[in-house]
Amino acid sequence: MTHSEKIKVECAENCGNSPKKELLKELSIAFAANDIDFCMNWMTDDVVWDIIGNKRIQGKVAFENELDQMKKDREVQQIRIENIITHGNTGSVNGTLILDDKQSVAFCDVYNFRGFGKNSKIKFITSYVIKTS
């Protein structure tokens, strides 16, 4: 089962022939579906994840531990991706998650890649998360 088969996915963004947009789409779906292996494959060893107003996770081991904890704390039923924007070694995704308790969460993730190539790993993530219902 791929990560996108576990939850309902809606994506308003057409990724066309943009490999980084397609990666960020798949990464957002993997985060929502708790596909830890997929997420870990795209992180640098010294990745930093800054969840604004909540916590800052530093390093790949801490990042994986955080994903594992998220897997225990919540289950996403649906993800709707509104926008995926990439330029150079940065990108962002925003949208909405519907959790198993029907709570709605708006998110925006800003990614900084280690390099400019399509296979560059992610070195920094800034996440903005707002419960909307």
N, C-alpha and C positions, 0 to 999 in steps of 0.2 A: 504494500500500500504506500503510495507516495504521500508526502505531507499534504498536498492539496486535496486528497480524497477524504481526509479526516474532517474537514470543515467546509462550510459553504463559502465560496470565494466570489466576490464581485470586484471587478477592476475596471474603472472608467478610463484608465490610461491605456493607450495602444503603444506597446513597447517597440513596435516596428522592428527596425534593424539595429537597435541600440543594445549591445550586450550588457552594459552597466545598468540600464533601466530594467532589463529582463532579470538580471541578478538581484537587484533591489526588490523587485516584485516577488521573486521566489524566496528571498531571504525574509521578507515581511510575512509571507505565508508560512514559512518554516518556523518563525518566532511564534506565530499564532497557534500553530499546530504542535508545538513543543518538539519539533524535529531538531534535537540538540546536535546530532552529528552533522547535519547540513550546515547549521549555524557555525559550529566550531571550525569547519573546514575553511571558512572565509575570514577567520580572525587571526591577527598577528599574535605572537607570544606575549607582547606587551600592550595588548588592547586595553583601552580605557572606555568605560561605559558610564556616562554621566546622566543619571536620571534626575532631572532638575527638580529641586524641592524635596528629594527623597534620599538618594544615596549615590555614591561614586564607587564603581567596581573597577579594580585595577588588576590586570594580568589575566591570562587565559584560564588558569585554574579557578580563580575567583569568578570569572565570567561564566564558566561552565557550572559552577556551584549555584550561581544565581539563576541560571536557566533551569537547573534541576529543581530548585525551590519553587520557581514560578509554575513548573509543571504540577507540583503538589498543591499549590494554592488556588489555581484557577484553570478552567477549561474554556477555550474559545469555541463558540458555535459557528460564528460567522465573522468574516473580515471583508470590509469594503475599502478598497484603495481608491482614493480620489485623485491624487497627483503623484507622479514620480518625476523628479527633476534631477538631471545630472549635468555637470560641467567640470571638465578636467578631472581632478582627483577628489571631487566632492559630489554628494548626491543627497536627496531627501525624499521621504515618502510620508504622506499624511493620509489619514483615513479614520475608520471607526471599527471597533471590535464589539461584538455582542457576546457576552459571557454566558455560561451555562445557567446562571441565576437571572438571566435576561437583562442584566445591567449593561449599559452602553458606555463605552470608553472611547474618547477621541484621542488620537495620537499623532505625533509628528516626530520622525526620527531623522536626524541629520548625520550623514556618514562622511568620514574622511578616510580615504584610501591611502595605503603606503606609497603607491605610485599611480601612474596614469594609464597603464595597460589594462586590458579587459580582464586579466587574471590577477590583478593586484588585490591584496588582502586588506581588510579593514583594520585601521589602527585606532580610530576614535569614533564613538557614537554619542550623540547628545539626544536624549529622549525627553519629549514633553508629553505628559499623560494627564488627561482630565476626565474624571468621571462625569458623565452627562445625565445619567439617570440611575 
